[in-house]
């Protein structure tokens, strides 16, 4: 593995993803093992205490019911030895067996002792323990590693009976159980961490492939796509989202290339015309020719300014940043004024215009809407053969105001109709820039409306422009 791969492995998020669950699992399993240990240790202690209490009562009964003669001490001692042998076959602590001791202290008599020697450390530990009768307690005896559980019984008249038990075998069993649990805990934690790291690393490897693919994508080549995988998990959906984003970026870049190429091509012609007119004006000596050439240059500049303004408006509309200055507009009056304005041009081309305008008011940007409707009428004048009929209607349909412009001309060619609302799309015989209908669609979209271009069944073209009326109703209320 290279140094770069080593560095990537050390900085991988797989360590954190696997580490935190492993820590949580380690703490939880340690708590479970601790609870299990306490339960087993408590059970062992309870069994020891139950045995101590039962044997102490038995020894107390024997002591109370045995005659106080010369055989008393011997008899009690033998009973105590039998009790100790039930639990501990050997009393040698070095052999690691359970150890039991019995002590009976009677006033004015020698104590009866059964257990390890010497007995003095046991007697001192018992005297310092302040035991409660009938309640087992832990007593630490000098030189003994394990404490003794001791029960004190006073049923035998004035006698005090002490029975002690050190469960060495139980302690060793707990020690072995603890070691086994620790080993099992450590092995389980390490195995769990290894499995979690491998799963996290394999999962993040897909993210690494996505990162490497995205880092290799440049503006000169947007055709590369990130691997999506066969599953439908979160990473696959992330890959699909990246690919859809790349599709949109590629389409935008392609559109930008088309836009720049088209703008450069369309601006070259008016700039060349303006330059030629001014050069001719400079070479002319007659003042009248100066005025004519300058007028042509100004007209060319107006066309150039119109192309630039429309292109900028379309760019703002595509970015959702087209600024609208809305006001309440009498749409029927606006359409009527534009028809009056274009009537002379219609007369020149011998077009017959019929208008059916219902009173409709909307809230919209007057300037943009005026330019959009003017573009529609410009198309009729520029592209319709002479002597045609044009019908313009305005009506309210539900919550929308619908402007319909239809004619009986040749209509839209099929290949042009599908892309008529896109920028720089125009017919072969058109002398325009292909921005008119695209601008109308942008204005409609900015107002929440839409434009539809189609052919009439009886022949000719039909353009439908719908604009919402809901905002003007809200404004009036």
C-alpha positions as CSV (number, residue, x, y, z in Angstrom):
1,X,0.0,0.0,0.0
2,X,1.4,3.4,-0.9
3,X,1.9,6.3,1.5
4,X,-1.1,8.1,0.1
5,X,-3.3,5.1,0.7
6,X,-1.9,4.8,4.3
7,X,-2.7,8.4,4.9
8,X,-6.2,8.0,3.5
9,X,-6.7,4.9,5.7
10,X,-5.6,6.8,8.8
11,X,-7.9,9.8,8.0
12,X,-10.8,7.6,7.0
13,X,-14.1,8.2,8.7
14,X,-14.4,4.4,9.1
15,X,-12.4,4.7,12.3
16,X,-15.0,7.1,13.8
17,X,-17.9,5.2,12.4
18,X,-16.7,1.9,13.8
19,X,-15.2,3.4,17.0
20,X,-18.2,5.0,18.6
21,X,-20.5,2.0,18.2
22,X,-17.7,-0.2,19.5
23,X,-17.2,2.0,22.6
24,X,-21.0,1.9,23.2
25,X,-21.0,-1.9,22.8
26,X,-17.9,-2.2,25.1
27,X,-19.5,-0.2,27.8
28,X,-22.8,-2.0,27.5
29,X,-21.3,-5.5,27.5
30,X,-19.0,-4.6,30.4
31,X,-22.0,-3.5,32.4
32,X,-23.8,-6.8,31.5
33,X,-20.7,-8.8,32.6
34,X,-20.5,-6.8,35.8
35,X,-24.1,-7.4,36.6
36,X,-23.7,-11.1,35.9
37,X,-20.6,-11.2,38.1
38,X,-22.5,-9.5,41.0
39,X,-25.4,-11.9,40.6
40,X,-23.2,-15.0,40.7
41,X,-21.0,-13.6,43.6
42,X,-24.2,-12.8,45.5
43,X,-25.6,-16.2,44.9
44,X,-22.3,-17.9,46.1
45,X,-22.3,-15.7,49.2
46,X,-25.9,-16.4,49.9
47,X,-25.3,-20.1,49.8
48,X,-22.4,-19.7,52.2
49,X,-24.4,-17.6,54.6
50,X,-27.3,-20.1,54.5
51,X,-24.9,-22.9,55.3
52,X,-23.3,-20.9,58.1
53,X,-26.6,-20.0,59.7
54,X,-27.9,-23.6,59.5
55,X,-24.7,-25.1,60.9
56,X,-24.5,-22.5,63.6
57,X,-28.0,-23.4,64.8
58,X,-27.2,-27.1,64.7
59,X,-24.0,-26.6,66.7
60,X,-25.9,-24.3,69.2
61,X,-28.5,-27.0,69.7
62,X,-25.9,-29.7,70.2
63,X,-24.1,-27.4,72.7
64,X,-27.3,-26.6,74.6
65,X,-28.4,-30.3,74.8
66,X,-25.1,-31.9,75.7
67,X,-24.5,-32.5,79.4
68,X,-21.7,-30.4,80.9
69,X,-19.4,-33.3,81.8
70,X,-15.9,-34.3,80.9
71,X,-17.0,-35.4,77.5
72,X,-18.8,-32.2,76.6
73,X,-15.8,-30.4,74.9
74,X,-14.8,-33.6,73.0
75,X,-18.4,-34.1,71.7
76,X,-18.9,-30.6,70.6
77,X,-15.5,-30.5,68.9
78,X,-16.2,-33.7,67.0
79,X,-19.6,-32.3,65.8
80,X,-17.8,-29.1,64.6
81,X,-15.2,-31.2,62.8
82,X,-17.9,-33.1,61.0
83,X,-19.5,-29.9,60.0
84,X,-16.2,-28.5,58.6
85,X,-15.5,-31.7,56.7
86,X,-18.9,-31.3,54.8
87,X,-17.5,-28.3,53.1
88,X,-13.7,-28.5,53.3
89,X,-12.0,-31.9,53.1
90,X,-8.7,-30.2,54.1
91,X,-8.2,-27.1,56.2
92,X,-4.8,-26.3,54.9
93,X,-5.0,-22.9,53.3
94,X,-2.0,-23.6,51.1
95,X,-3.9,-26.3,49.3
96,X,-6.5,-23.7,48.3
97,X,-9.5,-25.5,49.8
98,X,-12.5,-24.1,51.6
99,X,-11.6,-23.3,55.2
100,X,-14.0,-23.6,58.2
101,X,-13.4,-22.8,61.8
102,X,-15.5,-23.2,64.9
103,X,-15.1,-21.3,68.2
104,X,-17.1,-21.7,71.4
105,X,-16.3,-19.4,74.1
106,X,-17.7,-20.3,77.6
107,X,-17.1,-18.2,80.7
108,X,-14.6,-19.8,83.1
109,X,-13.9,-22.6,80.6
110,X,-11.2,-23.2,78.0
111,X,-12.5,-22.1,74.5
112,X,-13.3,-25.0,72.1
113,X,-11.5,-24.4,68.8
114,X,-11.8,-26.4,65.6
115,X,-9.9,-24.9,62.6
116,X,-6.5,-23.7,61.3
117,X,-3.7,-23.0,63.8
118,X,-2.8,-20.8,65.4
119,X,-6.2,-19.7,66.6
120,X,-5.1,-16.3,68.2
121,X,-5.5,-14.2,64.9
122,X,-9.0,-15.6,64.5
123,X,-9.9,-14.8,68.1
124,X,-8.6,-11.2,67.8
125,X,-10.4,-10.7,64.5
126,X,-13.7,-11.9,66.0
127,X,-13.3,-9.7,69.1
128,X,-12.7,-6.6,66.9
129,X,-15.5,-7.4,64.5
130,X,-18.5,-6.6,66.8
131,X,-20.7,-9.2,65.2
132,X,-24.5,-9.1,65.4
133,X,-26.0,-12.4,66.6
134,X,-27.5,-14.4,63.7
135,X,-26.2,-12.1,60.9
136,X,-23.2,-13.3,58.8
137,X,-20.5,-10.7,58.3
138,X,-17.1,-10.6,56.6
139,X,-14.1,-10.7,59.0
140,X,-10.6,-10.1,57.8
141,X,-8.0,-12.4,59.6
142,X,-4.4,-11.5,59.7
143,X,-2.2,-13.4,57.3
144,X,-5.2,-14.7,55.4
145,X,-5.9,-13.3,51.9
146,X,-9.5,-14.2,51.7
147,X,-11.9,-12.8,54.4
148,X,-14.1,-15.2,56.4
149,X,-17.8,-15.1,56.6
150,X,-18.6,-15.5,60.3
151,X,-21.9,-16.0,62.1
152,X,-22.3,-15.5,65.8
153,X,-24.9,-17.5,67.8
154,X,-25.8,-17.1,71.5
155,X,-28.5,-19.7,71.9
156,X,-26.3,-22.0,74.0
157,X,-26.9,-20.3,77.4
158,X,-24.0,-18.1,78.2
159,X,-21.9,-19.7,75.4
160,X,-20.9,-17.8,72.3
161,X,-20.6,-19.9,69.2
162,X,-18.7,-18.5,66.2
163,X,-18.7,-20.4,62.9
164,X,-16.5,-19.0,60.1
165,X,-16.2,-20.0,56.5
166,X,-13.7,-18.9,53.8
167,X,-15.0,-20.0,50.4
168,X,-11.7,-20.3,48.5
169,X,-13.1,-22.6,45.9
170,X,-16.0,-20.2,45.2
171,X,-13.5,-17.3,45.0
172,X,-11.3,-19.2,42.6
173,X,-14.4,-20.1,40.5
174,X,-15.3,-16.4,40.4
175,X,-11.7,-15.5,39.4
176,X,-11.8,-18.0,36.6
177,X,-15.2,-16.7,35.6
178,X,-13.9,-13.1,35.6
179,X,-10.9,-14.0,33.5
180,X,-13.1,-15.9,31.0
181,X,-15.6,-13.0,30.9
182,X,-12.8,-10.5,30.4
183,X,-11.3,-12.6,27.6
184,X,-14.7,-13.1,26.0
185,X,-15.5,-9.3,26.4
186,X,-12.1,-8.2,24.8
187,X,-12.5,-10.7,22.0
188,X,-16.1,-9.7,21.3
189,X,-15.2,-6.0,21.4
190,X,-12.2,-6.5,19.0
191,X,-14.2,-8.7,16.7
192,X,-17.1,-6.2,16.7
193,X,-14.8,-3.3,16.0
194,X,-13.1,-5.3,13.1
195,X,-16.5,-6.1,11.6
196,X,-17.8,-2.6,12.0
197,X,-14.6,-1.1,10.5
198,X,-14.7,-3.5,7.5
199,X,-18.3,-2.7,6.8
200,X,-17.8,1.0,7.3
201,X,-14.6,0.9,5.1
202,X,-16.4,-1.0,2.3
203,X,-19.3,1.5,2.5
204,X,-17.1,4.5,2.5
205,X,-15.1,3.1,-0.4
206,X,-18.1,3.8,-2.6
207,X,-18.0,7.4,-1.3
208,X,-14.3,7.5,-2.2
209,X,-15.0,6.3,-5.7
210,X,-17.7,9.0,-6.0
211,X,-15.2,11.7,-4.7
212,X,-12.5,10.6,-7.1
213,X,-14.9,10.6,-10.1
214,X,-16.2,14.0,-9.2
215,X,-12.7,15.4,-8.7
216,X,-11.8,14.3,-12.3
217,X,-14.7,16.0,-13.9
218,X,-13.7,19.2,-15.6
219,X,-15.5,21.9,-17.5
220,X,-14.0,20.5,-20.7
221,X,-15.5,17.1,-20.2
222,X,-18.8,16.7,-18.3
223,X,-19.7,13.3,-19.8
224,X,-18.3,11.3,-16.9
225,X,-20.8,9.9,-14.4
226,X,-20.3,8.5,-10.9
227,X,-21.0,4.8,-10.3
228,X,-24.5,4.3,-9.0
229,X,-24.3,0.7,-7.8
230,X,-26.9,-2.0,-8.0
231,X,-28.5,-1.4,-4.7
232,X,-31.0,1.4,-3.8
233,X,-29.4,2.6,-0.6
234,X,-28.5,6.1,0.5
235,X,-25.1,6.1,-1.4
236,X,-26.8,4.9,-4.6
237,X,-29.3,7.7,-4.3
238,X,-26.5,10.2,-3.6
239,X,-24.8,8.9,-6.8
240,X,-28.0,9.3,-8.7
241,X,-28.4,12.9,-7.4
242,X,-24.8,13.7,-8.5
243,X,-25.5,12.3,-11.9
244,X,-28.7,14.3,-12.3
245,X,-26.8,17.4,-11.1
246,X,-24.1,16.7,-13.7
247,X,-26.8,16.3,-16.4
248,X,-28.2,19.7,-15.5
249,X,-24.7,21.2,-15.5
250,X,-23.9,19.7,-18.8
251,X,-27.1,20.9,-20.3
252,X,-26.5,24.4,-18.9
253,X,-22.9,24.5,-20.2
254,X,-24.1,23.2,-23.6
255,X,-26.8,25.9,-23.6
256,X,-24.2,28.5,-22.6
257,X,-22.0,27.4,-25.5
258,X,-25.0,27.6,-27.9
259,X,-25.9,31.0,-26.4
260,X,-22.4,32.5,-26.7
261,X,-22.0,31.1,-30.3
262,X,-25.4,32.5,-31.3
263,X,-24.9,35.8,-29.6
264,X,-21.5,36.2,-31.3
265,X,-23.0,35.3,-34.7
266,X,-26.0,37.5,-34.3
267,X,-24.1,40.5,-33.0
268,X,-21.5,40.3,-35.7
269,X,-24.0,41.3,-38.4
270,X,-25.3,44.5,-36.9
271,X,-21.9,45.6,-35.7
272,X,-20.5,45.1,-39.2
273,X,-23.4,47.0,-40.7
274,X,-22.9,49.9,-38.3
275,X,-19.2,50.0,-39.0
276,X,-19.8,49.9,-42.7
277,X,-22.4,52.8,-42.5
278,X,-20.0,54.9,-40.5
279,X,-17.1,54.3,-42.8
280,X,-19.3,55.2,-45.8
281,X,-20.3,58.4,-44.0
282,X,-16.7,59.3,-43.4
283,X,-15.9,58.9,-47.1
284,X,-18.9,61.0,-48.2
285,X,-18.6,64.8,-48.6
286,X,-22.3,65.5,-48.9
287,X,-24.0,66.5,-45.7
288,X,-27.2,64.7,-46.7
289,X,-25.5,61.4,-47.1
290,X,-24.0,61.9,-43.6
291,X,-27.4,62.1,-42.0
292,X,-28.6,59.0,-43.9
293,X,-25.6,56.9,-42.9
294,X,-25.7,58.1,-39.3
295,X,-29.5,57.3,-39.2
296,X,-28.7,53.8,-40.4
297,X,-26.0,53.4,-37.8
298,X,-28.4,54.5,-35.0
299,X,-31.0,52.1,-36.3
300,X,-28.4,49.3,-36.2
301,X,-27.4,50.3,-32.7
302,X,-31.1,50.2,-31.6
303,X,-31.4,46.6,-33.0
304,X,-28.2,45.7,-31.3
305,X,-29.4,47.1,-28.0
306,X,-32.7,45.3,-28.3
307,X,-30.9,42.0,-28.9
308,X,-28.6,42.5,-25.9
309,X,-31.5,43.6,-23.6
310,X,-33.6,40.6,-24.7
311,X,-30.7,38.2,-24.2
312,X,-30.0,39.6,-20.7
313,X,-33.7,39.4,-19.8
314,X,-33.8,35.8,-20.9
315,X,-30.7,35.0,-18.9
316,X,-32.2,36.5,-15.8
317,X,-35.5,34.6,-16.4
318,X,-33.6,31.3,-16.7
319,X,-31.9,32.1,-13.4
320,X,-35.2,33.0,-11.7
321,X,-33.9,36.6,-11.2
322,X,-36.1,38.5,-13.7
323,X,-37.2,41.6,-11.8
324,X,-40.9,42.4,-11.9
325,X,-42.5,45.7,-11.1
326,X,-46.1,44.6,-10.8
327,X,-49.2,46.8,-11.0
328,X,-52.8,46.3,-11.8
329,X,-53.3,46.3,-15.6
330,X,-56.4,46.5,-17.7
331,X,-55.2,43.7,-20.1
332,X,-57.9,44.3,-22.6
333,X,-56.9,48.0,-22.9
334,X,-53.3,47.1,-23.3
335,X,-54.0,44.6,-26.1
336,X,-56.3,47.1,-27.8
337,X,-53.6,49.8,-27.8
338,X,-51.0,47.5,-29.2
339,X,-53.4,46.4,-32.0
340,X,-54.0,50.1,-32.8
341,X,-50.2,50.6,-32.9
342,X,-49.6,47.7,-35.3
343,X,-52.7,48.4,-37.5
344,X,-50.8,50.4,-40.1
345,X,-48.2,47.6,-40.5
346,X,-51.1,45.1,-40.8
347,X,-52.7,47.3,-43.5
348,X,-49.4,47.4,-45.4
349,X,-49.4,43.6,-45.6
350,X,-53.2,43.6,-46.3
351,X,-53.9,41.6,-43.2
352,X,-57.4,41.5,-41.7
353,X,-57.4,41.7,-37.9
354,X,-60.4,40.7,-35.8
355,X,-60.3,41.4,-32.0
356,X,-62.6,39.9,-29.4
357,X,-61.5,41.3,-26.1
358,X,-63.2,40.7,-22.8
359,X,-62.5,43.1,-19.9
360,X,-59.8,41.4,-17.8
361,X,-57.5,42.9,-15.1
362,X,-54.4,41.3,-13.9
363,X,-51.4,42.2,-11.7
364,X,-48.3,42.1,-13.9
365,X,-45.2,44.0,-15.1
366,X,-46.5,46.5,-17.6
367,X,-43.2,46.9,-19.5
368,X,-42.5,43.2,-19.9
369,X,-46.0,42.3,-20.8
370,X,-46.1,45.1,-23.4
371,X,-42.9,43.8,-25.0
372,X,-44.2,40.2,-24.9
373,X,-47.5,40.9,-26.7
374,X,-45.6,43.2,-29.1
375,X,-43.3,40.3,-30.0
376,X,-46.3,38.1,-30.8
377,X,-47.7,40.8,-33.2
378,X,-44.2,41.3,-34.7
379,X,-44.2,37.7,-35.6
380,X,-47.5,38.0,-37.4
381,X,-46.2,41.0,-39.4
382,X,-42.8,39.5,-40.2
383,X,-43.6,35.9,-41.0
384,X,-47.2,35.8,-42.3
385,X,-47.7,36.0,-46.0
386,X,-49.8,39.0,-47.3
387,X,-53.6,39.1,-47.2
388,X,-54.2,36.8,-44.2
389,X,-56.7,36.8,-41.4
390,X,-55.5,37.3,-37.8
391,X,-57.8,36.7,-34.8
392,X,-56.9,38.1,-31.4
393,X,-59.0,37.2,-28.4
394,X,-58.8,37.8,-24.7
395,X,-61.0,36.0,-22.2
396,X,-61.0,34.8,-18.6
397,X,-60.8,31.0,-18.2
398,X,-61.0,30.0,-14.5
399,X,-58.2,31.7,-12.7
400,X,-56.3,32.7,-15.8
401,X,-56.4,35.3,-18.5
402,X,-56.0,33.7,-21.9
403,X,-54.7,35.7,-24.9
404,X,-55.1,33.8,-28.2
405,X,-53.5,34.9,-31.5
406,X,-54.4,32.7,-34.5
407,X,-54.0,33.1,-38.3
408,X,-54.7,31.1,-41.5
409,X,-51.1,31.2,-42.7
410,X,-48.8,28.3,-43.3
411,X,-48.3,27.5,-39.6
412,X,-45.1,26.3,-37.9
413,X,-42.9,23.7,-39.5
414,X,-43.0,20.5,-37.4
415,X,-39.2,20.6,-36.6
416,X,-39.5,24.3,-35.6
417,X,-42.8,23.9,-33.6
418,X,-41.1,21.6,-31.0
419,X,-38.4,24.1,-30.2
420,X,-40.2,27.4,-31.1
421,X,-40.0,28.7,-27.5
422,X,-36.2,28.2,-27.2
423,X,-33.7,30.9,-27.7
424,X,-32.1,31.5,-31.1
425,X,-34.6,29.1,-32.8
426,X,-35.9,30.5,-36.0
427,X,-37.0,29.5,-39.5
428,X,-34.7,29.3,-42.4
429,X,-36.2,32.4,-44.1
430,X,-36.3,34.5,-40.9
431,X,-34.2,37.6,-40.6
432,X,-34.7,37.9,-36.8
433,X,-32.6,36.6,-34.0
434,X,-34.9,33.8,-32.7
435,X,-35.5,35.6,-29.3
436,X,-39.1,36.8,-29.7
437,X,-41.1,33.7,-28.6
438,X,-38.4,32.7,-26.1
439,X,-38.8,36.1,-24.5
440,X,-42.6,35.7,-24.4
441,X,-42.2,32.3,-22.7
442,X,-39.8,33.8,-20.1
443,X,-42.2,36.6,-19.3
444,X,-45.1,34.2,-18.9
445,X,-43.0,31.9,-16.7
446,X,-41.9,34.8,-14.5
447,X,-45.6,35.7,-14.0
448,X,-46.6,32.1,-13.3
449,X,-48.2,31.6,-16.7
450,X,-47.3,29.6,-19.8
451,X,-47.2,29.8,-23.6
452,X,-48.3,27.2,-26.1
453,X,-47.5,27.1,-29.8
454,X,-49.5,24.9,-32.1
455,X,-51.1,24.6,-35.6
456,X,-54.8,25.1,-36.2
457,X,-56.7,22.0,-37.5
458,X,-58.0,24.2,-40.4
459,X,-54.5,25.4,-41.2
460,X,-52.4,28.2,-39.8
461,X,-50.8,28.9,-36.4
462,X,-52.2,29.5,-33.0
463,X,-50.4,30.9,-29.9
464,X,-51.9,30.8,-26.5
465,X,-50.6,33.0,-23.7
466,X,-52.1,32.4,-20.3
467,X,-51.5,34.6,-17.2
468,X,-52.8,34.1,-13.7
469,X,-55.5,36.6,-12.4
470,X,-55.4,35.5,-8.7
471,X,-52.9,38.1,-7.7
472,X,-55.0,41.0,-8.8
473,X,-57.9,39.7,-6.8
474,X,-55.7,39.5,-3.7
475,X,-54.5,43.1,-4.4
476,X,-58.1,44.4,-4.7
477,X,-59.1,42.8,-1.4
